Each structure stands twice: as C-alpha cells, then as structure tokens.
C-alpha cells in the first residue's frame, strides 16, 4: 500500500521500478491510502507464504508433529507433548523470526527512502553494529543476563544513531552525508566489537561471537512480547508519516514546496528506524542483510515508486522466517544460527545490487 499522493521516483534506490500511479484511494478518517492491485497481490501472497512457512516449521521440525496435533495445541486441547513442542520450543522462535524480519524490513525501507540511497540500511550504516557493541559490553565486561544484554543492545543502537546524526548534521542532514558517516561509525563499531572479544575470557568470547551471528534459537515469549509491542507502537508512527516519506524521494526542496516538514519528519522517521533496528537486535542479535534486501525486493515485486511499509514488513518477515526454516531443515543437528543464512544470501545480493547500481546509475545517492 502506498500513500494517495505518490510522486514519481527520482531516487537511486529503486532503479528500474518506476511505475505509473494506479489503484483505488481508500480514506479512513483523515488518512488516505492508495491501494494498488499489484501491491495488494504481493502483500497477500507474502502473507500466505508466511502462513505456509509457519505451518511447515511447526510440523516438520526436529520434533515432528502432525497438523492435527499443532491445531489441537493452538486450540488449547492438545496433549502435553504437543503443547511443549509448540509453545515452548517452536512457536516463540517462529514468532520472533516473523516479528524481527518485519521490523528490520520497515527499518531498512525508512532509511533507504530518507537517505535516498539503496545502501541506507541499519546493518550497513552502523545501527546494528552499534547495538552489537552495547550488547558485547554487557556480555564481556559486565557479564549480565539476557535481559541486560538486550538493554545494552538497545542503548548501543541508539548511541550509534545519535553519533551518526550529529556528525552528519550541517544545516540539515543530507542522505549521502548520513550514509557516509554511518559507514564510518559502522567501521568503528566493528573494530570495537573485535577488541571486546579479544579482551574477553574464552567463555565470554564464545558467547559473544555466537550472539554476533544473529539467531532466533532458544527465544522465549519474553522476546515475542517485547518485539510485538515495539512493532505495534512504532509501525503506526511510520505509517502516519508515509506521505512525507514518499515526498522525500523528490528531494528536500520539492518536498518542502509540497508542504512536508522535512526536518521534523526526517527526525521522527529516523528515530522510528533506529528503535525498530535496535529492538530487533536486542531480540535476535545483529541479523544482517534483511533490512537491506527486503525494501528492494518489495519495490521490485510491486513495481512501485513509493515505499510500501506494510508490504516491506511482510517481505522481511518472509525472508527471515523462511531462512530460519531452511537452516533448521538443512542442518537439524547443528542448530545453525539464521544469521549465517542471511549473511551468505545477503552477500550475494549486495554484490548484485552494487553491480546493478553501477550499470544503471553510476552513483549511490
């Protein structure tokens, strides 16, 4: 779904997907939303695929259950074994994957649009690395609990974002300057993370390195609740700025002439993106490339010139939940973290994206 007033895209983050504005305008109160048939079809398809992944995950895991047993447990009439597998082992992990994927997708979509740059992703410009630094400080220096690790990740992500914003601010914040400062801060955070691991004890270093890969293994209902509440609060805030987000792709001067308060709305949107990324890292570790790939895939599938936050959230949720399912099926005994799968696929995607940008535009902002 895209805002009713959708401009033609002039940014570099969606090469080859320019499309005329089509669809029906739906007004709910003071909010106008244009529902394009192709965008709706992509969103519904992604939702169906997520549901299919959930069914396969719950029925074809290490502890195989029939669909009837899963449905009985979900309805509250299952046996003790089925309830334990569904509610303790599988469902929390699955829901964390869906929610974290959706959060990373929306975070990436906001940043790529605000910066007008296809590399404007929280895992490229330092948000997730900063969150990882905060978590590693807790793991290797404080030796805190998982709750304290999550709080450390949240504090680290926010700190990194504030540092990038301050360094990039000069009579406003331009997309290119923000991305360049973010890449620099990301390099510093990665170096700090390596230093913390080398100075830690063997046990803490192994724990930290495992956490750095990014995983939804052994996640509980406390992670589900935290991610769900965060997403439920922040997504409406992002959707309320959807028109401004779309207009920003035209540049600040044009957006300002069309009535957009670019400075205020950019600050709010970046804040939403940072919080989504930080809470995602707090829940599952620094899972790479979902925030980078999901917005681009959603744009190409919908052939839309405007950022579809709901569609991108569904694509992100599908990417991470499907990636975790693949890892479970291919390496059932190893309990391989899903971050290894997203890292391998994401690296190939990044190479393709850079090559595509170079051939099509010859620039990144």
KEKE-3310 file (N, C-alpha, C; in steps of 0.2 Angstrom, whole numbers, plus 5000, padded with zeros to 4 digits):
npx = (5004:5002:5005:4991:4995:5006:5022:5032:5046:5062:5074:5089:5087:5079:5080:5074:5061:5051:5034:5018:5006:4993:4977:4965:4959:4958:4950:4951:4945:4955:4965:4972:4974:4982:4977:4985:4982:4993:5002:4993:4991:5004:5007:4997:5001:5013:5009:5002:5012:5020:5012:5011:5025:5025:5017:5024:5036:5031:5027:5036:5048:5062:5056:5044:5027:5010:4999:4986:4989:4996:4986:4977:4984:4986:4973:4971:4968:4977:4989:5001:5014:5013:5009:5021:5031:5025:5022:5033:5046:5045:5035:5038:5051:5048:5038:5047:5056:5047:5043:5055:5060:5050:5052:5065:5064:5055:5062:5074:5067:5063:5075:5082:5074:5073:5087:5088:5095:5101:5109:5107:5105:5101:5111:5121:5125:5129:5119:5115:5128:5132:5122:5126:5138:5135:5128:5139:5147:5140:5140:5154:5161:5152:5145:5131:5114:5102:5092:5098:5108:5100:5095:5107:5110:5100:5103:5116:5113:5105:5114:5124:5116:5113:5126:5129:5120:5123:5136:5133:5125:5123:5117:5105:5102:5109:5106:5117:5128:5124:5124:5138:5144:5138:5143:5157:5155:5150:5162:5170:5163:5163:5176:5178:5170:5177:5189:5183:5180:5192:5198:5191:5186:5188:5176:5166:5170:5167:5153:5149:5153:5145:5133:5134:5132:5119:5103:5088:5087:5082:5073:5062:5045:5046:5054:5046:5035:5041:5046:5034:5026:5034:5034:5020:5018:5027:5025:5013:5017:5026:5018:5010:5018:5019:5016:5025:5036:5036:5036:5049:5058:5059:5067:5073:5069:5059:5050:5048:5041:5029:5023:5028:5036:5051:5063:5058:5050:5059:5068:5059:5056:5069:5071:5061:5066:5078:5074:5067:5077:5086:5078:5076:5088:5091:5082:5086:5099:5112:5106:5110:5108:5094:5087:5092:5089:5075:5067:5071:5067:5054:5050:5053:5045:5032:5033:5033:5034:5035:5038:5032:5027:5020:5020:5034:5037:5030:5037:5050:5048:5044:5057:5066:5059:5058:5071:5076:5068:5074:5087:5085:5080:5091:5102:5099:5104:5115:5110:5111:5114:5102:5107:5118:5114:5106:5117:5125:5117:5114:5126:5128:5118:5121:5132:5126:5117:5125:5132:5121:5117:5129:5129:5117:5115:5127:5130:5127:5119)
npy = (4994:5011:5029:5041:5052:5049:5052:5053:5043:5049:5045:5035:5023:5014:5007:5005:5002:5011:5016:5020:5029:5019:5012:5011:5024:5024:5030:5032:5039:5053:5049:5045:5032:5024:5010:4999:4987:4977:4979:4975:4962:4957:4959:4950:4938:4937:4936:4924:4915:4917:4911:4898:4894:4895:4884:4873:4874:4872:4859:4851:4850:4846:4839:4831:4835:4831:4840:4841:4839:4851:4860:4856:4859:4873:4877:4874:4861:4851:4838:4835:4833:4839:4852:4856:4856:4865:4877:4880:4876:4879:4889:4902:4905:4905:4916:4926:4926:4930:4943:4950:4950:4958:4970:4974:4975:4986:4996:4996:5001:5013:5020:5019:5027:5039:5043:5042:5032:5016:5009:5013:5006:4999:4989:4992:5005:5006:5006:4993:4987:4996:4993:4980:4982:4988:4977:4968:4974:4972:4958:4954:4963:4966:4955:4951:4947:4939:4949:4960:4961:4963:4976:4982:4981:4989:5002:5004:5004:5015:5025:5024:5029:5042:5047:5046:5055:5067:5069:5070:5081:5096:5111:5104:5087:5078:5064:5057:5061:5057:5043:5041:5045:5035:5023:5025:5026:5013:5005:5009:5003:4990:4987:4990:4980:4968:4971:4970:4956:4950:4954:4947:4933:4916:4909:4920:4926:4916:4915:4929:4929:4920:4926:4937:4932:4932:4926:4916:4905:4896:4907:4915:4918:4931:4938:4938:4945:4958:4962:4962:4972:4983:4984:4985:4998:5006:5005:5011:5024:5026:5024:5035:5045:5042:5048:5059:5052:5047:5059:5063:5057:5065:5075:5087:5101:5100:5092:5101:5111:5105:5105:5097:5095:5093:5092:5090:5078:5069:5067:5061:5049:5043:5041:5031:5021:5018:5014:5002:4994:4993:4986:4975:4969:4968:4957:4947:4947:4954:4952:4951:4960:4958:4969:4977:4970:4967:4979:4983:4971:4971:4983:4980:4969:4974:4984:4998:5015:5021:5019:5005:5002:4992:4981:4979:4975:4963:4956:4956:4949:4936:4933:4931:4921:4911:4909:4904:4892:4885:4884:4876:4864:4860:4859:4851:4845:4854:4866:4878:4896:4908:4919:4916:4911:4922:4930:4924:4923:4937:4943:4939:4946:4959:4961:4959:4970:4981:4980:4982:4995:5002:4999:5005:5018:5023:5029:5032:5040)
npz = (5000:4996:4999:4995:4988:4978:4972:4957:4956:4959:4965:4969:4974:4969:4956:4939:4943:4941:4940:4934:4944:4951:4955:4969:4979:4996:5010:5027:5040:5043:5035:5020:5008:4995:4987:4977:4964:4961:4972:4982:4979:4980:4994:4999:4994:5000:5014:5013:5010:5022:5031:5026:5028:5042:5046:5040:5048:5061:5059:5054:5060:5071:5081:5076:5072:5069:5058:5064:5078:5080:5078:5088:5099:5098:5099:5112:5117:5116:5118:5132:5127:5114:5117:5123:5113:5104:5111:5119:5112:5098:5093:5100:5094:5081:5080:5084:5074:5063:5068:5070:5057:5050:5057:5054:5040:5039:5045:5037:5025:5028:5031:5018:5010:5017:5016:5002:4996:4991:4999:5012:5025:5041:5045:5037:5039:5052:5063:5068:5071:5081:5091:5093:5099:5111:5117:5118:5127:5139:5139:5139:5148:5159:5161:5161:5162:5150:5148:5152:5142:5131:5134:5134:5120:5115:5120:5114:5100:5099:5104:5094:5083:5086:5087:5073:5067:5073:5068:5055:5053:5046:5043:5042:5037:5024:5013:5007:5015:5028:5026:5023:5035:5043:5038:5042:5056:5058:5054:5065:5076:5072:5074:5088:5093:5089:5097:5110:5110:5109:5121:5130:5142:5137:5138:5138:5126:5116:5119:5115:5102:5096:5098:5090:5077:5075:5079:5081:5089:5104:5108:5119:5126:5131:5123:5111:5116:5119:5106:5098:5105:5103:5088:5086:5092:5085:5071:5067:5069:5059:5048:5049:5044:5031:5019:5019:5019:5006:4998:5001:4993:4982:4985:4997:4994:4985:4992:5003:4996:4993:5005:5015:5031:5032:5040:5053:5051:5045:5056:5065:5058:5056:5070:5072:5064:5069:5082:5079:5073:5083:5093:5086:5085:5099:5102:5093:5090:5079:5065:5048:5032:5030:5032:5022:5010:5010:5007:4994:4987:4989:4982:4969:4967:4968:4959:4962:4965:4977:4995:5001:5016:5024:5015:5013:5027:5027:5017:5023:5035:5029:5023:5034:5042:5033:5030:5042:5043:5032:5037:5048:5042:5034:5042:5054:5066:5070:5074:5068:5067:5061:5055:5048:5036:5031:5030:5020:5009:5008:5006:4992:4987:4989:4981:4969:4969:4970:4958:4949:4952:4948:4934:4931:4936:4940:4952:4970:4977)
capx = (5000:5006:5001:4987:4999:5013:5026:5037:5053:5069:5079:5093:5086:5074:5081:5070:5054:5046:5028:5013:5002:4987:4974:4960:4961:4954:4950:4949:4946:4959:4971:4971:4979:4980:4978:4987:4981:4999:5004:4989:4993:5011:5006:4993:5005:5018:5006:5000:5019:5022:5007:5014:5031:5024:5014:5029:5040:5028:5025:5042:5054:5066:5051:5038:5020:5005:4995:4981:4992:4998:4980:4974:4988:4984:4966:4971:4965:4982:4992:5007:5020:5012:5010:5028:5034:5023:5023:5040:5051:5044:5031:5041:5056:5045:5036:5052:5058:5042:5042:5061:5060:5046:5055:5071:5061:5052:5068:5078:5063:5063:5082:5083:5070:5076:5093:5088:5101:5099:5114:5105:5102:5104:5116:5127:5127:5131:5115:5116:5134:5132:5118:5130:5144:5132:5127:5145:5150:5137:5142:5161:5163:5148:5143:5124:5109:5100:5088:5103:5111:5095:5095:5114:5110:5096:5107:5121:5110:5103:5120:5127:5112:5114:5133:5129:5116:5127:5142:5131:5121:5126:5112:5101:5105:5109:5106:5124:5132:5122:5126:5145:5145:5136:5148:5162:5153:5150:5169:5172:5159:5165:5183:5177:5167:5183:5193:5180:5180:5199:5200:5186:5188:5186:5168:5163:5171:5162:5146:5149:5154:5139:5127:5136:5130:5112:5100:5082:5087:5080:5070:5056:5039:5048:5056:5040:5031:5045:5046:5027:5024:5038:5032:5013:5019:5031:5023:5008:5020:5029:5013:5007:5022:5020:5016:5031:5042:5036:5038:5056:5062:5059:5072:5070:5066:5052:5045:5046:5037:5023:5020:5031:5041:5056:5067:5054:5048:5065:5070:5054:5057:5075:5070:5057:5070:5083:5071:5065:5083:5089:5074:5077:5095:5090:5078:5088:5106:5113:5105:5112:5105:5086:5085:5095:5086:5068:5064:5072:5063:5047:5049:5054:5039:5026:5035:5030:5039:5035:5040:5026:5030:5017:5022:5040:5036:5028:5043:5055:5045:5045:5064:5069:5056:5060:5078:5076:5066:5079:5093:5083:5079:5097:5107:5095:5108:5120:5107:5115:5110:5099:5111:5123:5110:5105:5124:5128:5112:5114:5132:5127:5113:5124:5136:5122:5114:5131:5133:5116:5118:5134:5127:5111:5116:5134:5131:5123:5114)
capy = (5000:5017:5035:5043:5056:5046:5056:5049:5042:5051:5042:5030:5017:5009:5008:5000:5000:5016:5014:5025:5028:5016:5009:5015:5028:5022:5035:5030:5045:5058:5045:5042:5027:5021:5003:4997:4980:4973:4979:4971:4955:4955:4958:4944:4932:4936:4934:4917:4911:4917:4906:4891:4893:4894:4878:4869:4875:4869:4852:4847:4852:4840:4836:4832:4834:4832:4847:4840:4840:4858:4864:4855:4863:4880:4877:4873:4855:4847:4834:4838:4834:4844:4859:4858:4857:4871:4883:4881:4875:4881:4895:4908:4905:4907:4922:4931:4927:4934:4950:4953:4951:4963:4976:4975:4977:4993:5000:4997:5005:5020:5023:5019:5032:5046:5045:5042:5028:5009:5006:5016:5001:4999:4985:4995:5012:5006:5005:4986:4986:4999:4989:4974:4984:4988:4970:4965:4977:4968:4951:4953:4967:4966:4948:4952:4942:4941:4955:4966:4961:4966:4983:4985:4982:4995:5008:5004:5006:5022:5029:5025:5033:5049:5049:5047:5061:5073:5070:5071:5087:5103:5114:5099:5081:5075:5057:5055:5063:5052:5036:5040:5045:5029:5018:5026:5023:5006:5003:5010:4999:4983:4987:4990:4973:4964:4972:4967:4949:4948:4955:4943:4926:4911:4908:4926:4927:4911:4918:4935:4928:4916:4931:4942:4930:4933:4919:4915:4899:4897:4913:4914:4923:4937:4941:4939:4951:4964:4963:4963:4978:4988:4984:4988:5005:5010:5004:5016:5031:5026:5024:5041:5049:5038:5053:5063:5048:5046:5065:5065:5054:5070:5080:5092:5107:5099:5090:5107:5115:5102:5105:5092:5097:5088:5092:5086:5071:5065:5066:5056:5043:5040:5038:5025:5016:5016:5010:4996:4990:4991:4981:4969:4967:4965:4951:4941:4948:4958:4948:4955:4960:4958:4976:4979:4967:4967:4985:4982:4966:4974:4988:4977:4965:4979:4989:5004:5021:5024:5014:5002:4999:4985:4976:4978:4971:4956:4953:4955:4943:4930:4932:4929:4915:4906:4907:4900:4886:4882:4882:4870:4858:4858:4857:4850:4844:4859:4872:4884:4902:4910:4924:4913:4910:4928:4933:4921:4926:4944:4945:4939:4951:4965:4961:4961:4977:4986:4980:4985:5002:5004:4999:5009:5025:5025:5033:5029:5045)
capz = (5000:4996:5000:4989:4984:4976:4966:4953:4960:4956:4969:4966:4977:4966:4948:4935:4945:4941:4938:4935:4950:4949:4961:4972:4985:5002:5015:5034:5044:5040:5032:5013:5006:4988:4986:4970:4964:4961:4978:4987:4977:4983:5001:5001:4993:5006:5020:5013:5011:5029:5035:5024:5032:5049:5046:5039:5053:5067:5058:5051:5064:5074:5085:5071:5074:5063:5058:5069:5084:5081:5078:5094:5104:5097:5101:5119:5118:5114:5124:5135:5122:5108:5120:5125:5107:5101:5115:5122:5108:5091:5092:5101:5089:5074:5080:5084:5067:5059:5070:5069:5050:5049:5060:5050:5034:5039:5047:5031:5020:5030:5030:5011:5007:5019:5013:4995:4995:4992:5004:5018:5029:5048:5046:5033:5042:5059:5069:5071:5074:5087:5095:5095:5104:5118:5120:5119:5133:5144:5139:5140:5154:5165:5162:5163:5160:5143:5148:5152:5135:5126:5136:5131:5113:5113:5121:5109:5094:5100:5104:5087:5078:5088:5084:5066:5066:5075:5063:5048:5053:5044:5040:5040:5036:5018:5013:5006:5021:5033:5024:5023:5042:5046:5036:5046:5063:5057:5055:5072:5080:5071:5077:5095:5094:5089:5103:5116:5110:5110:5128:5135:5143:5132:5138:5136:5119:5113:5119:5111:5095:5094:5098:5084:5071:5074:5079:5084:5093:5111:5110:5123:5125:5133:5117:5107:5118:5118:5099:5096:5107:5099:5082:5086:5093:5080:5064:5066:5069:5052:5043:5049:5040:5024:5013:5020:5017:4999:4996:5002:4987:4977:4987:5002:4992:4982:4997:5007:4992:4994:5012:5020:5036:5030:5046:5058:5049:5045:5063:5068:5054:5058:5076:5072:5061:5074:5088:5076:5072:5090:5097:5083:5088:5106:5102:5089:5088:5073:5059:5043:5025:5029:5031:5015:5004:5010:5004:4987:4984:4989:4977:4963:4966:4967:4954:4965:4966:4984:5000:5004:5023:5025:5010:5015:5033:5025:5014:5028:5039:5025:5022:5040:5044:5028:5031:5048:5041:5028:5041:5053:5038:5031:5047:5060:5072:5071:5077:5065:5068:5054:5053:5043:5030:5028:5028:5014:5003:5008:5002:4985:4985:4989:4975:4963:4970:4968:4951:4946:4953:4944:4927:4929:4938:4941:4958:4975:4980)
cpx = (5004:5002:4997:4991:5006:5016:5030:5043:5059:5075:5083:5092:5081:5075:5077:5063:5049:5040:5023:5008:4995:4984:4969:4962:4955:4955:4947:4951:4950:4965:4969:4976:4977:4982:4979:4985:4987:5002:5000:4990:4999:5010:5002:4997:5010:5015:5004:5007:5021:5018:5010:5020:5030:5021:5020:5034:5038:5027:5031:5049:5058:5061:5044:5032:5016:5002:4989:4983:4993:4991:4977:4978:4986:4977:4965:4968:4971:4985:4998:5013:5019:5012:5017:5032:5032:5024:5029:5046:5050:5041:5035:5047:5053:5042:5041:5055:5054:5043:5049:5062:5056:5049:5061:5069:5059:5058:5072:5074:5063:5070:5084:5080:5072:5082:5094:5094:5100:5104:5112:5101:5105:5110:5122:5130:5128:5126:5115:5122:5135:5128:5122:5136:5141:5130:5134:5148:5147:5139:5150:5164:5159:5146:5136:5120:5106:5096:5093:5107:5106:5095:5102:5113:5105:5100:5113:5118:5108:5109:5123:5123:5113:5121:5133:5125:5119:5132:5139:5127:5125:5121:5107:5105:5104:5109:5113:5129:5130:5124:5134:5147:5144:5141:5155:5161:5153:5157:5171:5169:5161:5172:5182:5174:5173:5187:5190:5180:5187:5201:5196:5189:5185:5179:5165:5164:5167:5155:5145:5149:5148:5133:5128:5133:5123:5108:5093:5081:5085:5077:5063:5050:5041:5050:5051:5036:5034:5045:5039:5025:5028:5035:5025:5013:5022:5029:5018:5011:5023:5024:5010:5011:5023:5020:5022:5037:5042:5038:5046:5060:5063:5065:5069:5067:5059:5048:5043:5040:5030:5020:5023:5036:5047:5061:5064:5053:5054:5068:5065:5055:5063:5075:5066:5062:5075:5080:5069:5071:5086:5085:5075:5083:5094:5087:5082:5096:5106:5112:5106:5108:5098:5084:5087:5091:5078:5065:5065:5068:5056:5045:5049:5048:5033:5027:5032:5036:5040:5036:5033:5028:5026:5019:5029:5041:5035:5034:5049:5054:5046:5052:5067:5066:5058:5067:5079:5074:5071:5085:5091:5082:5086:5102:5103:5099:5113:5117:5110:5111:5108:5103:5117:5120:5109:5112:5126:5123:5113:5120:5131:5123:5116:5128:5132:5119:5119:5132:5128:5116:5123:5132:5122:5112:5123:5135:5126:5119:5112)
cpy = (5006:5023:5037:5048:5054:5049:5051:5049:5044:5049:5037:5023:5012:5009:5003:4999:5006:5014:5019:5024:5025:5014:5014:5018:5026:5027:5032:5036:5051:5055:5043:5038:5024:5014:5001:4989:4975:4973:4975:4964:4952:4954:4952:4938:4931:4934:4926:4913:4911:4911:4899:4890:4892:4886:4872:4869:4871:4861:4848:4848:4845:4836:4836:4831:4834:4838:4846:4841:4847:4862:4863:4859:4871:4882:4876:4866:4849:4843:4837:4839:4839:4851:4861:4860:4864:4877:4885:4881:4879:4888:4901:4910:4908:4914:4928:4932:4932:4942:4954:4955:4957:4970:4978:4978:4984:4998:5002:5002:5012:5024:5024:5025:5039:5048:5045:5037:5021:5006:5009:5011:5001:4995:4987:5001:5012:5006:4998:4985:4990:4996:4983:4976:4985:4982:4967:4967:4973:4961:4950:4957:4966:4959:4948:4946:4944:4947:4961:4966:4964:4974:4986:4986:4988:5001:5009:5007:5013:5027:5030:5029:5040:5052:5051:5054:5067:5074:5072:5078:5093:5106:5109:5092:5078:5068:5054:5056:5058:5045:5036:5040:5038:5023:5019:5024:5016:5002:5003:5005:4992:4982:4986:4983:4968:4965:4969:4960:4947:4949:4951:4937:4922:4910:4914:4927:4922:4913:4924:4933:4924:4921:4936:4939:4931:4927:4920:4909:4901:4904:4911:4919:4930:4941:4942:4945:4958:4966:4965:4970:4984:4989:4987:4995:5009:5010:5010:5023:5031:5027:5031:5046:5046:5043:5057:5059:5047:5053:5066:5062:5060:5075:5084:5098:5106:5097:5096:5111:5112:5101:5100:5096:5092:5087:5088:5079:5067:5063:5060:5049:5040:5037:5032:5020:5014:5012:5003:4991:4988:4986:4975:4965:4964:4959:4945:4942:4952:4954:4953:4954:4959:4965:4979:4977:4967:4973:4985:4977:4968:4979:4985:4972:4969:4983:4996:5009:5023:5018:5011:4998:4992:4980:4974:4974:4964:4952:4951:4949:4936:4928:4928:4922:4909:4904:4903:4893:4882:4879:4876:4864:4855:4856:4856:4848:4849:4865:4878:4890:4905:4916:4922:4912:4917:4932:4931:4924:4933:4947:4945:4944:4958:4966:4963:4968:4982:4986:4983:4992:5005:5005:5004:5016:5027:5030:5030:5034:5050)
cpz = (5000:4997:4994:4985:4983:4971:4962:4956:4956:4960:4966:4969:4974:4958:4945:4938:4945:4937:4938:4941:4948:4956:4964:4978:4991:5007:5022:5038:5040:5036:5025:5011:4999:4988:4979:4970:4964:4968:4983:4985:4980:4990:5003:5000:4998:5012:5019:5013:5018:5033:5033:5028:5039:5050:5045:5045:5059:5066:5056:5054:5067:5078:5080:5074:5068:5064:5063:5076:5085:5082:5085:5100:5104:5099:5109:5121:5116:5120:5126:5130:5117:5111:5121:5119:5104:5105:5118:5117:5101:5090:5094:5096:5083:5074:5081:5077:5062:5061:5069:5061:5048:5051:5056:5043:5034:5041:5041:5025:5022:5029:5022:5008:5010:5017:5006:4993:4996:4997:5011:5022:5036:5049:5041:5036:5049:5065:5072:5074:5081:5093:5098:5100:5111:5121:5122:5126:5139:5145:5142:5146:5160:5166:5164:5160:5153:5143:5148:5145:5130:5128:5133:5124:5111:5114:5116:5102:5094:5100:5097:5082:5080:5086:5077:5064:5067:5070:5056:5047:5051:5040:5038:5039:5028:5018:5012:5012:5027:5032:5025:5031:5045:5044:5040:5053:5063:5058:5062:5076:5079:5074:5085:5097:5094:5095:5109:5116:5112:5118:5133:5136:5138:5132:5136:5128:5115:5113:5115:5104:5092:5094:5092:5078:5070:5074:5083:5088:5100:5113:5114:5122:5127:5127:5112:5109:5117:5110:5096:5099:5104:5092:5081:5088:5088:5073:5062:5065:5062:5047:5043:5045:5033:5019:5013:5017:5009:4996:4996:4997:4982:4979:4992:4999:4989:4987:5001:5003:4992:5001:5017:5025:5036:5037:5051:5057:5048:5051:5066:5064:5056:5065:5076:5069:5066:5080:5085:5075:5079:5094:5093:5085:5095:5106:5099:5088:5081:5066:5053:5036:5025:5028:5025:5010:5004:5006:4996:4984:4984:4983:4970:4962:4965:4961:4956:4966:4973:4989:5003:5011:5025:5021:5012:5022:5031:5022:5019:5033:5035:5024:5028:5042:5039:5029:5037:5047:5037:5032:5046:5049:5036:5036:5054:5067:5074:5075:5074:5065:5061:5051:5048:5037:5027:5026:5021:5008:5002:5005:4995:4983:4984:4983:4969:4963:4968:4961:4947:4946:4948:4937:4926:4930:4938:4947:4963:4979:4976)
residu = (UNK:UNK:UNK:UNK:UNK:UNK:UNK:UNK:UNK:UNK:UNK:UNK:UNK:UNK:UNK:UNK:UNK:UNK:UNK:UNK:UNK:UNK:UNK:UNK:UNK:UNK:UNK:UNK:UNK:UNK:UNK:UNK:UNK:UNK:UNK:UNK:UNK:UNK:UNK:UNK:UNK:UNK:UNK:UNK:UNK:UNK:UNK:UNK:UNK:UNK:UNK:UNK:UNK:UNK:UNK:UNK:UNK:UNK:UNK:UNK:UNK:UNK:UNK:UNK:UNK:UNK:UNK:UNK:UNK:UNK:UNK:UNK:UNK:UNK:UNK:UNK:UNK:UNK:UNK:UNK:UNK:UNK:UNK:UNK:UNK:UNK:UNK:UNK:UNK:UNK:UNK:UNK:UNK:UNK:UNK:UNK:UNK:UNK:UNK:UNK:UNK:UNK:UNK:UNK:UNK:UNK:UNK:UNK:UNK:UNK:UNK:UNK:UNK:UNK:UNK:UNK:UNK:UNK:UNK:UNK:UNK:UNK:UNK:UNK:UNK:UNK:UNK:UNK:UNK:UNK:UNK:UNK:UNK:UNK:UNK:UNK:UNK:UNK:UNK:UNK:UNK:UNK:UNK:UNK:UNK:UNK:UNK:UNK:UNK:UNK:UNK:UNK:UNK:UNK:UNK:UNK:UNK:UNK:UNK:UNK:UNK:UNK:UNK:UNK:UNK:UNK:UNK:UNK:UNK:UNK:UNK:UNK:UNK:UNK:UNK:UNK:UNK:UNK:UNK:UNK:UNK:UNK:UNK:UNK:UNK:UNK:UNK:UNK:UNK:UNK:UNK:UNK:UNK:UNK:UNK:UNK:UNK:UNK:UNK:UNK:UNK:UNK:UNK:UNK:UNK:UNK:UNK:UNK:UNK:UNK:UNK:UNK:UNK:UNK:UNK:UNK:UNK:UNK:UNK:UNK:UNK:UNK:UNK:UNK:UNK:UNK:UNK:UNK:UNK:UNK:UNK:UNK:UNK:UNK:UNK:UNK:UNK:UNK:UNK:UNK:UNK:UNK:UNK:UNK:UNK:UNK:UNK:UNK:UNK:UNK:UNK:UNK:UNK:UNK:UNK:UNK:UNK:UNK:UNK:UNK:UNK:UNK:UNK:UNK:UNK:UNK:UNK:UNK:UNK:UNK:UNK:UNK:UNK:UNK:UNK:UNK:UNK:UNK:UNK:UNK:UNK:UNK:UNK:UNK:UNK:UNK:UNK:UNK:UNK:UNK:UNK:UNK:UNK:UNK:UNK:UNK:UNK:UNK:UNK:UNK:UNK:UNK:UNK:UNK:UNK:UNK:UNK:UNK:UNK:UNK:UNK:UNK:UNK:UNK:UNK:UNK:UNK:UNK:UNK:UNK:UNK:UNK:UNK:UNK:UNK:UNK:UNK:UNK:UNK:UNK:UNK:UNK:UNK:UNK:UNK:UNK:UNK:UNK:UNK:UNK:UNK:UNK:UNK:UNK:UNK:UNK:UNK:UNK:UNK:UNK:UNK:UNK:UNK:UNK:UNK:UNK:UNK:UNK:UNK:UNK:UNK:UNK:UNK:UNK:UNK)
# end
